[in-house]
Amino acid sequence: MSDEKSESLDPVIIDLGRKKRKSVKKLRRGEGKLMDEVEDVIQGLQADGHIAADAQPVVVIVREKDNWKRGAKIWAPWID
């Protein structure tokens, strides 16, 4: 296997950090602002020559934000 071939098969990893659940769902459907962000990053890497225009393996890492704030407590006297 040549070096050119192995370079084009290296995965591109894009870490978007913590995002809202709704945004993550839209990304999974290929929609929304996060998808636009991923496309912008890929186009930038292709324009700079870091990845080939026909590169396939792309890994996007995104974590859903917790709905509850840390340390938040629910006070419900009717629940035992």
Phi, psi and omega in degrees: 000131182279164179294325178300316182294317182291327179293320182287341180266357177293136181289147175261121183250122180242115179260114182266354179079205181271129180225165180293151182303318181297320179294322179293319178299318179296321178298318179298329178274355181082028183233172168088180184295324180294322178295320177299319179296317179297315180298320179297318180296316181295316179297321177297317178295322178292319180295324180281349179084013179285330176228155179287155180296335181257017180297134184257309188291113176231128178244124178250125180250124178214139180245139178284139175290148174290143178286330184263141174286149179297135177081359179289135180238144178260129177252113180223096184295339182279352177261128179270000000 
